C-alpha cells in the first residue's frame, strides 16, 4: 500500500477520535514553526539521504514535505494557508526510501504545529542475515569470505549479522566461507519486498541439520547452517560400530564430533588443504592410530559435502584363540584384557580388545580367556604400546600355548599299551565327544561346566564298551584340567563277548592306629590295595549288601563307632573302575574305657553332709563389646588331625578354641569360644567358610555337665569376604563385612568387583530368623 494511502487511513481512523478533543480546543494561530527531520540507519549506519517525508494532519490533507539531504536532514517551515494549515494538528508522518523499511508513526495523540520542532528516526535495512554453521557456531560478517544479496554486498553489519538495503528485486542470497559448503537460498520472502515494506526480512542460518537447505518461506525464515566441507564416518573393525569421542583431524584441521556421539565428525577442511593422501588421522585410546583415510579434492567452495568413511579401525589388541594340543579354533565365552580387565569383543575365535595405554602392562596382565568346557587361560598382551602406535598388538595362540580343554583322558589297555581310534564321550548324556591328539591315546574333552555327570564312555570296535568317572567336577573359573587315566580298556576275548575286568584286591585295612583298640569313637580308617575305586562300610554284612557306594570316595575315612564299650565289627566291600566287586570282608576294633587314674580306696570315714558346689563362673566381656568377628582364629592343620575325644573342663578353654559337647554325634553343634561365650556355628556352610574341613582343626570335647555354665553368644557369621547372602521376600543381596555386619550390594557391577565374574555362584540363601539373629544391617556397600 502506498505511503499516502497508509497515512490517509490513519487520518480517517484518528479523525473521529480527535473530534471531541479538537472541538474543545481554540484554533491555532497560523504562524510558522520550523520542523526538522533527522534520519539515520540502524546499527550506526549513518545519515540516510533521499528519504521522502510525508505528514498527515487533522484536516485530512497529506502534505509532502520533501526529501532528506546528504546529512539525513530535512527542514520545513509550514506556511499559513498550506494544506495543513491554521487550526490543524499534525497526527503522523511517514519515512520512505528504497532498500529501507518504511517507517510510519502510530497515532498516539495530536501535536500543534509549533510543537513539532525536531524529529529523530532510525530506519531499518530491508534484509537482516544471521549465519551459524550446522553445529551452532556463529559467524560475524567479517568471518565470511562472501555474503551477497543479488550479487550486492551488505550495506552494513551488525554484531553477528549482515544488513542489506537497495536490494531491488532480490531473490538470491549467497554465503561462502573457506572450509564450508557454499550456501545459496532464494524466495525467502525476498520477492515480496516492496518500496513500502513495513517489516524487516530476517533470514537465519540455524544449527539444526534437520532444517532444509533451500526452501520457500515467509518474511522470517530459518535455513540450515553452513555445512562443513568434509564429513568423516568412523567404523571400528569386526562389528563396524562407530568410534565415538575420538580425536580426528583432516587436511591438518581438527574436526568436531557430531553432538549425538555417533562417530561422525565435521571437518572445515580448507580448499588448499584437501585432496591429500593419508591425511585423515583418527586417535582414540584403546585403538590403533589410524592414518589410512584420504580427504577428497573439492572444487572450491563446492555446493556438496565431501564424505569419507574410514572403516576397520583396529583395536589396540587382538587375540586369536586355538585349543591346546589339538590346535582347533575355540570361540570363548568371555575375554578380558589389561590391568582393568576390559571386556573384549568376540567374533568367532578372535577377541578384539580396547586396552587403554595406562592398562597396557605386559608383565602383570594379559588376555584372560574363559570358554565353557575349557580351563581358564591367561597369556601375555605382547609388547607395550604408545599413543602413536599405528600397529596392532596381535597374539595368536598355538597348540603349545592354547586354551586347555577342561577334561583329558588317557586310554590304555590292560598291558598299559595306548588305545587309539576310540570314540570317547563324556558329560550329560555323553553329549561331549572328545578329540584324540593324533594317535597318542590321549583324548581331550570340552565338557560344559553345567554338566553334572562325571562319567566318560569308551567305545571301539573289538573292545568291550567301558565307562569310568572323572575324580572331580570343574568350576567355571578353574584354571586346571581334570584328568583320568584308564588302563582297563580291554579287547574282547577270543570266542566270547567278555573281557578281562579288573577286580579289587585289598592288601590291608587299618582301623584307628592299627593297635586293635581305641578309647574314642571317632577313628580314621585307611586301606591299601589295587583297583580300589570305590568302597562302602556297614556294621553288618546284611546292611552292607544294601548300602550304596559313595560317589566321591576319599581316604583316610573318618568314621564314628557305635556307642558302648566293646568290640566293634565293620564290614567292607570294594568296587573297581570296571564295576567289579570283591567279596565282603570284616575288620574289628575294641572300644575301651580310658585308664582309671583315681586314687586307691581308703578306709571309710564318717559320712559328712555334702555342701553345694559353687557354680562355675567364666568371666565374659560385656555383650555390647563382643566383636561379631573373633580376632583369635584356631590354627588350621595342613594334614588331617586325629580328634582327641577326652572331655575337658570349660575352665581350660582358651580364646579361639573350637569345641563340642562330649559324646556328641555327627551333625552336633560346633562352638567357638570367644570373649567367654559359646558361639554356635548355625550350619556346616558357615563352618566351612572359616575352615577347609572338620578334620583340619582341633575340636575339643567339653564336659556335658559344665557346658551349660558357658554364656550364650551370638551365632557365628560367615567369614567376611567368602559369601554373599539372601533371605526370602527380600530382593536384596548382602555382603558380610569385616566387622560381621552386612551391607546391600547395589548391582551386578559391585558384586563382580567383590567376588569376580562368577559372583552369582557365591550367594547362599538363609532363613530370615537366622539372618536377623546373626547380622546387623548397614547401608549399601561402598565398593571401590
DAGI-V66988 format. One record per helix or strand of 3 or more residues. SS is the DSSP state (2 for helix, 1 for strand). FROM is the first residue (numbers start at 0). TO is the last residue. If there is no record, write none. Layout:
# DAGI-V66988
ss=SS from=FROM to=TO
ss=SS from=FROM to=TO
This chain:
# DAGI-V66988
ss=2 from=2 to=22
ss=1 from=33 to=40
ss=1 from=51 to=56
ss=1 from=61 to=66
ss=1 from=72 to=76
ss=1 from=89 to=95
ss=2 from=112 to=114
ss=1 from=117 to=122
ss=1 from=126 to=132
ss=2 from=140 to=142
ss=1 from=145 to=148
ss=1 from=155 to=157
ss=1 from=160 to=163
ss=1 from=171 to=175
ss=1 from=182 to=185
ss=2 from=189 to=191
ss=1 from=200 to=205
ss=1 from=219 to=223
ss=1 from=229 to=235
ss=1 from=246 to=249
ss=1 from=263 to=266
ss=2 from=270 to=272
ss=1 from=279 to=282
ss=1 from=289 to=292
ss=1 from=305 to=312
ss=1 from=316 to=319
ss=1 from=333 to=336
ss=1 from=344 to=346
ss=1 from=349 to=352
ss=2 from=356 to=358
ss=1 from=365 to=369
ss=1 from=376 to=379
ss=1 from=392 to=395
ss=1 from=406 to=411
ss=1 from=422 to=425
ss=2 from=427 to=429
ss=1 from=441 to=444
ss=1 from=454 to=458
ss=1 from=465 to=468
ss=1 from=481 to=485
ss=1 from=504 to=510
ss=1 from=521 to=529
ss=1 from=533 to=537
ss=2 from=540 to=545
ss=1 from=556 to=559
ss=1 from=565 to=574
ss=1 from=584 to=590
ss=2 from=622 to=624
ss=2 from=649 to=651
ss=1 from=657 to=660
ss=1 from=670 to=673
ss=1 from=676 to=679
ss=2 from=683 to=689
ss=2 from=693 to=695
ss=1 from=698 to=701
ss=2 from=706 to=708
ss=1 from=723 to=726
ss=1 from=732 to=735
ss=1 from=741 to=744
ss=2 from=747 to=754
ss=2 from=758 to=760
ss=1 from=762 to=765
ss=2 from=767 to=773
ss=1 from=776 to=779
